[in-house]
Amino acid sequence: MNRKIKVKKLDKKSKGKTIFISDIHGNAKSYNKLLEICRFDIHKDRLILLGDLLEKGPQNLELLHQIMNQVKEGDVHCLMGNCDFTVKNAFLSYRLDFLKKILTVRKHSLLHEMAKQINLTFHENTEMESFCQQLRYHFYEEMSFCNDLPHIIETEDFICTHAGIQSETFYGDDFRIPMTTPFFFHTEQKFTKKVICGHMPVTEYQKHIAHFDPIYDVSKNIYCIDGGNVVKEGGQLNALIFEGNKIYTKRTDNLPEAIVQHDVDKDNAIPMFVTWNHGEIEILQTRNDQSYVYSPYLKRSFWVDRFFIEKRNGKYYASDYTNYKIPLKQGDRVKIVKTYGNKAQIKKDGVLGWTYKENVKECI
């Protein structure tokens, strides 16, 4: 297999908006809702999708057909993300044992949807070469489109990558770099062009107050825009928009909405947030529905509702827990992420926190 990084170069956009969206993950509903919020005009605007178009969400084939039509009709361009590579595995019959493991545990996949449409059954004893051959026969155009996606999109002003690049002058010598580089926002590199990436949900870079909106490091000139859509319970699909001299963002999610019933004052507790990648904890004490734990990453001990504690490979984690009690005003609209005991984890203007359930009333 050719492992060179494929770069697509675009001319500078002179009119209309340039919209960047990342990590749609087969969520056609949120994608279309976000395009509407952005007032996307396919005849005027440029749309760049930063990879992970597919997998994990429920509407992969529908979304892929829509994006393929948009690419034909307008100034629309896509990158290949690590999740999209699943299609390349099947298209080239590459690492089929690995592909089989993925499809066995992944409930929502483009390949599952394709197989269902042609009454092809996948199970633990499926012969993968024959399975992939059938998919290629019936969905050659769709699989070829995914297989041919570039790894980098470059313009006069931007470098677009799913996960990261080795440097501004040398993107890397293997396609794994732009598709899988972890924690690229923490790189020490500084760039002259604006570098825009997805792959890692922005909340994974936060320790205090977690928010899902795009983040920007002015010293490095890096934008990270993955809002954790589909992969995070409180996640959202983000758009980063450049229009003339304006830069702004839009967001959407499918979470239920609630109205705040009472004012809630600011809490004096020092806020914190426990990420997925650094969520390991040590349980020091347990009482009722809470445990007193220590986080080596945060270097901090705190009480956490046991609802958030899970065991993975013999270790304990408190991923996506926050003690941030969001200040609220009566009449505010918030999103309900989940409820536990007499509390609710909520999101307000893209910020994650909690409140007592009595303070909010879900909209019907």
C-alpha positions as CSV (number, residue, x, y, z in Angstrom):
1,M,0.0,0.0,0.0
2,N,1.2,3.5,-0.8
3,R,1.6,5.2,2.5
4,K,2.5,8.7,1.2
5,I,0.5,11.6,2.4
6,K,-1.9,12.9,-0.3
7,V,-2.2,16.7,-0.4
8,K,-4.9,18.6,-2.2
9,K,-4.2,22.3,-3.0
10,L,-7.0,24.8,-3.4
11,D,-7.0,28.4,-4.8
12,K,-7.7,31.2,-2.3
13,K,-11.4,31.8,-1.8
14,S,-12.3,35.4,-2.9
15,K,-16.0,35.5,-2.1
16,G,-18.5,33.9,0.3
17,K,-17.8,32.1,3.5
18,T,-15.2,29.4,4.2
19,I,-16.7,26.9,6.6
20,F,-14.8,24.1,8.4
21,I,-16.5,21.2,10.0
22,S,-14.9,18.1,11.6
23,D,-15.9,14.7,13.0
24,I,-19.4,14.4,11.7
25,H,-19.3,10.6,12.5
26,G,-22.3,9.6,10.4
27,N,-24.6,12.1,12.2
28,A,-26.5,13.4,9.1
29,K,-29.2,15.1,11.3
30,S,-26.7,17.3,13.1
31,Y,-24.8,18.0,9.9
32,N,-27.8,19.3,8.1
33,K,-28.9,21.3,11.1
34,L,-25.5,22.9,11.4
35,L,-25.4,23.8,7.7
36,E,-28.7,25.5,8.1
37,I,-27.5,27.4,11.2
38,C,-24.4,28.5,9.1
39,R,-26.6,29.6,6.3
40,F,-24.5,27.5,3.9
41,D,-24.9,28.4,0.3
42,I,-23.5,25.7,-1.9
43,H,-23.2,28.2,-4.8
44,K,-21.2,30.8,-2.9
45,D,-19.5,29.3,0.1
46,R,-16.6,26.9,0.4
47,L,-17.1,23.9,2.8
48,I,-14.1,21.9,4.1
49,L,-14.8,18.7,6.1
50,L,-11.8,17.7,8.2
51,G,-12.3,13.9,8.3
52,D,-14.1,11.3,10.3
53,L,-17.1,11.9,8.1
54,L,-18.3,8.4,8.9
55,E,-18.6,5.7,11.6
56,K,-20.1,5.5,15.1
57,G,-23.2,7.5,14.1
58,P,-26.5,6.2,12.7
59,Q,-26.8,7.7,9.2
60,N,-23.5,6.9,7.4
61,L,-24.7,5.9,3.9
62,E,-27.2,8.7,3.8
63,L,-24.6,11.2,4.8
64,L,-22.0,9.8,2.4
65,H,-24.4,10.2,-0.5
66,Q,-25.2,13.7,0.5
67,I,-21.5,14.7,0.8
68,M,-20.7,13.1,-2.6
69,N,-23.4,15.1,-4.2
70,Q,-22.2,18.3,-2.5
71,V,-18.7,17.7,-3.8
72,K,-20.0,17.4,-7.3
73,E,-22.2,20.5,-7.0
74,G,-20.2,23.0,-5.1
75,D,-16.9,24.1,-3.6
76,V,-16.9,21.2,-1.1
77,H,-13.8,19.3,-0.1
78,C,-13.2,16.4,2.3
79,L,-10.2,14.9,4.2
80,M,-9.8,11.3,5.3
81,G,-10.0,10.7,9.0
82,N,-8.9,7.6,10.9
83,C,-12.5,6.4,11.1
84,D,-13.0,6.8,7.4
85,F,-10.0,4.5,6.8
86,T,-12.3,1.6,7.7
87,V,-13.7,1.9,4.2
88,K,-10.2,1.8,2.7
89,N,-9.6,-1.4,4.6
90,A,-12.6,-3.0,3.0
91,F,-12.0,-1.5,-0.5
92,L,-8.4,-2.8,-0.6
93,S,-8.9,-5.9,1.5
94,Y,-6.3,-4.5,3.8
95,R,-5.8,-5.8,7.4
96,L,-9.1,-7.7,7.3
97,D,-8.6,-9.4,10.7
98,F,-8.3,-5.9,12.2
99,L,-11.4,-4.7,10.2
100,K,-13.3,-7.7,11.5
101,K,-12.6,-6.8,15.1
102,I,-13.8,-3.2,14.5
103,L,-17.0,-4.3,12.9
104,T,-17.7,-6.9,15.6
105,V,-17.7,-4.2,18.4
106,R,-18.9,-1.2,16.4
107,K,-22.7,-1.0,16.3
108,H,-22.9,1.8,13.7
109,S,-20.7,1.6,10.6
110,L,-21.0,2.5,7.0
111,L,-20.1,-1.1,6.1
112,H,-22.9,-2.5,8.3
113,E,-25.4,-0.2,6.6
114,M,-24.1,-1.2,3.1
115,A,-24.3,-4.9,4.1
116,K,-27.9,-4.5,5.4
117,Q,-29.0,-2.8,2.2
118,I,-27.9,-5.9,0.1
119,N,-29.1,-8.4,2.7
120,L,-25.5,-9.4,3.5
121,T,-25.1,-10.7,7.0
122,F,-22.0,-10.0,9.2
123,H,-21.1,-12.2,12.1
124,E,-18.1,-13.5,14.0
125,N,-17.6,-16.3,11.4
126,T,-17.9,-14.0,8.3
127,E,-15.3,-14.7,5.6
128,M,-14.0,-11.2,5.2
129,E,-12.6,-11.4,1.7
130,S,-15.9,-12.4,0.3
131,F,-17.8,-9.9,2.5
132,C,-15.6,-7.0,1.2
133,Q,-15.9,-8.3,-2.4
134,Q,-19.7,-8.1,-2.2
135,L,-19.5,-4.5,-0.8
136,R,-17.2,-3.4,-3.6
137,Y,-19.5,-4.9,-6.2
138,H,-22.6,-3.1,-5.0
139,F,-21.0,0.2,-3.6
140,Y,-17.9,0.7,-5.8
141,E,-18.5,4.4,-6.3
142,E,-19.0,5.2,-2.6
143,M,-16.0,3.1,-1.5
144,S,-13.8,4.6,-4.2
145,F,-14.8,8.1,-3.1
146,C,-13.7,7.3,0.5
147,N,-10.5,5.6,-0.7
148,D,-9.4,8.6,-2.7
149,L,-9.8,11.2,0.0
150,P,-6.7,13.3,0.6
151,H,-5.0,13.6,4.0
152,I,-4.2,17.3,3.8
153,I,-5.9,20.3,2.2
154,E,-3.8,23.3,1.7
155,T,-4.6,26.9,0.6
156,E,-2.7,30.1,0.6
157,D,-4.0,30.8,4.1
158,F,-4.8,27.4,5.7
159,I,-3.4,23.9,6.3
160,C,-6.2,21.5,7.0
161,T,-5.5,18.1,8.7
162,H,-7.7,15.6,10.5
163,A,-5.3,15.1,13.4
164,G,-1.9,16.9,12.9
165,I,1.2,17.4,10.8
166,Q,4.9,16.9,11.4
167,S,5.8,20.4,10.5
168,E,4.6,23.3,8.2
169,T,7.2,22.4,5.6
170,F,7.1,18.6,5.9
171,Y,3.7,17.1,6.7
172,G,5.2,13.6,7.3
173,D,6.2,10.5,5.5
174,D,3.3,8.3,6.5
175,F,-0.5,8.9,6.2
176,R,-0.9,7.9,9.9
177,I,0.6,11.3,10.9
178,P,-2.3,13.5,9.6
179,M,-4.9,10.9,10.5
180,T,-3.9,9.8,14.1
181,T,-1.5,12.3,15.7
182,P,-2.6,12.6,19.3
183,F,-2.9,15.9,21.2
184,F,-1.6,18.0,18.3
185,F,-2.9,21.2,20.0
186,H,-0.1,20.7,22.6
187,T,2.6,20.7,20.0
188,E,5.4,23.3,20.5
189,Q,5.4,24.2,16.9
190,K,4.3,27.7,15.6
191,F,2.8,28.1,12.2
192,T,2.6,31.0,9.8
193,K,-0.5,29.6,8.1
194,K,-3.6,28.8,10.1
195,V,-3.6,25.1,10.9
196,I,-7.1,23.6,11.4
197,C,-7.7,20.2,12.8
198,G,-10.2,17.9,14.5
199,H,-9.7,14.3,15.7
200,M,-9.3,15.1,19.4
201,P,-12.4,16.5,21.2
202,V,-11.5,20.0,22.5
203,T,-12.6,19.0,26.0
204,E,-9.6,16.6,26.2
205,Y,-7.4,19.7,26.4
206,Q,-9.2,21.1,29.4
207,K,-8.7,20.7,33.2
208,H,-11.0,23.3,34.8
209,I,-14.2,24.4,33.0
210,A,-15.0,22.1,30.0
211,H,-16.5,23.7,26.9
212,F,-17.1,22.1,23.5
213,D,-16.6,25.1,21.3
214,P,-13.6,25.3,19.0
215,I,-10.3,26.5,20.6
216,Y,-7.5,28.6,19.2
217,D,-3.9,29.0,20.3
218,V,-2.9,32.4,18.9
219,S,0.8,31.8,19.6
220,K,0.8,28.6,17.5
221,N,-1.9,29.6,15.0
222,I,-3.8,26.3,15.6
223,Y,-7.5,25.8,15.6
224,C,-9.0,22.6,17.1
225,I,-12.7,22.2,16.3
226,D,-13.8,18.7,17.2
227,G,-16.7,19.2,19.6
228,G,-17.0,15.5,20.5
229,N,-20.1,15.0,18.3
230,V,-21.4,11.4,18.7
231,V,-18.4,10.3,20.8
232,K,-19.2,12.4,23.9
233,E,-22.6,12.4,25.6
234,G,-22.4,16.2,25.9
235,G,-20.8,16.6,22.5
236,Q,-21.7,18.9,19.7
237,L,-20.9,19.5,16.0
238,N,-19.0,22.7,15.5
239,A,-18.4,24.9,12.5
240,L,-15.5,27.4,12.3
241,I,-16.3,30.1,9.8
242,F,-14.2,32.7,8.0
243,E,-16.1,35.5,6.3
244,G,-14.2,38.5,5.1
245,N,-12.4,39.9,8.2
246,K,-14.8,38.0,10.6
247,I,-14.1,34.7,12.3
248,Y,-16.9,33.0,14.2
249,T,-18.3,29.6,15.3
250,K,-21.6,27.9,15.3
251,R,-22.7,24.7,17.1
252,T,-25.5,22.2,17.3
253,D,-26.4,19.0,19.1
254,N,-29.3,16.6,19.6
255,L,-29.6,17.0,23.4
256,P,-33.0,17.7,25.0
257,E,-33.5,21.4,26.0
258,A,-34.7,22.6,29.4
259,I,-35.7,26.0,30.9
260,V,-34.1,27.2,34.1
261,Q,-36.7,27.6,36.8
262,H,-34.7,29.5,39.5
263,D,-31.6,31.7,39.6
264,V,-28.5,29.8,40.7
265,D,-25.6,31.8,42.1
266,K,-21.9,31.2,41.3
267,D,-20.3,28.5,43.4
268,N,-17.0,29.3,45.1
269,A,-15.5,25.8,44.5
270,I,-12.4,25.7,42.3
271,P,-13.8,24.1,39.1
272,M,-12.2,21.1,37.5
273,F,-12.9,18.6,34.7
274,V,-11.7,15.0,34.3
275,T,-11.0,14.1,30.7
276,W,-11.3,10.7,29.1
277,N,-7.6,10.3,28.3
278,H,-6.5,11.3,31.8
279,G,-9.5,10.1,33.7
280,E,-7.7,7.5,35.9
281,I,-8.4,7.9,39.7
282,E,-7.5,6.3,43.0
283,I,-10.5,5.6,45.3
284,L,-9.6,6.7,48.8
285,Q,-12.9,6.6,50.6
286,T,-16.5,5.8,49.8
287,R,-19.8,6.9,51.4
288,N,-23.4,6.7,50.2
289,D,-23.4,7.7,46.5
290,Q,-20.0,9.4,46.4
291,S,-16.3,8.4,46.6
292,Y,-13.4,10.5,47.6
293,V,-10.8,10.1,44.9
294,Y,-7.3,11.3,43.9
295,S,-6.5,12.2,40.3
296,P,-2.8,11.9,39.5
297,Y,-3.2,14.0,36.3
298,L,-5.0,16.9,38.1
299,K,-2.9,16.3,41.3
300,R,-6.1,16.8,43.3
301,S,-8.4,14.9,45.6
302,F,-12.1,15.4,45.5
303,W,-15.5,13.9,46.0
304,V,-17.2,12.5,42.9
305,D,-20.6,11.0,42.4
306,R,-20.1,7.2,41.9
307,F,-22.4,7.4,38.9
308,F,-19.4,8.7,37.0
309,I,-16.9,6.0,38.2
310,E,-16.2,3.1,35.9
311,K,-13.7,0.3,35.9
312,R,-11.5,-0.4,32.8
313,N,-8.9,-3.0,32.7
314,G,-8.7,-3.2,36.5
315,K,-8.3,0.6,37.0
316,Y,-10.9,3.2,38.0
317,Y,-11.8,6.2,35.9
318,A,-14.1,9.3,36.4
319,S,-14.1,10.5,32.8
320,D,-16.1,13.6,31.9
321,Y,-16.9,14.4,35.5
322,T,-17.0,18.1,36.4
323,N,-17.7,19.8,39.7
324,Y,-18.5,23.1,38.0
325,K,-21.9,24.3,39.2
326,I,-23.1,26.5,36.4
327,P,-24.5,29.9,37.5
328,L,-28.0,30.3,35.9
329,K,-30.7,32.8,35.5
330,Q,-34.4,32.1,35.5
331,G,-35.5,31.6,31.9
332,D,-32.1,30.5,30.6
333,R,-32.2,27.6,28.2
334,V,-29.8,24.7,28.8
335,K,-29.2,21.3,27.4
336,I,-29.6,18.1,29.5
337,V,-26.6,15.8,29.1
338,K,-27.7,13.2,31.8
339,T,-29.3,13.0,35.2
340,Y,-28.2,11.2,38.3
341,G,-29.7,11.2,41.7
342,N,-31.1,14.7,42.4
343,K,-28.7,16.3,39.9
344,A,-28.4,16.9,36.2
345,Q,-25.3,17.4,34.1
346,I,-26.1,20.2,31.8
347,K,-24.6,22.3,29.0
348,K,-25.1,26.0,28.6
349,D,-23.7,27.9,25.6
350,G,-21.3,25.0,25.0
351,V,-20.1,24.9,28.6
352,L,-20.4,21.7,30.7
353,G,-21.5,21.8,34.3
354,W,-24.2,20.6,36.7
355,T,-27.2,21.8,38.6
356,Y,-29.9,20.3,40.8
357,K,-32.8,18.8,38.8
358,E,-35.3,21.0,40.5
359,N,-33.6,24.0,38.9
360,V,-34.5,23.0,35.3
361,K,-37.6,21.8,33.5
362,E,-37.2,19.9,30.3
363,C,-39.1,21.3,27.3
364,I,-41.8,19.2,25.9
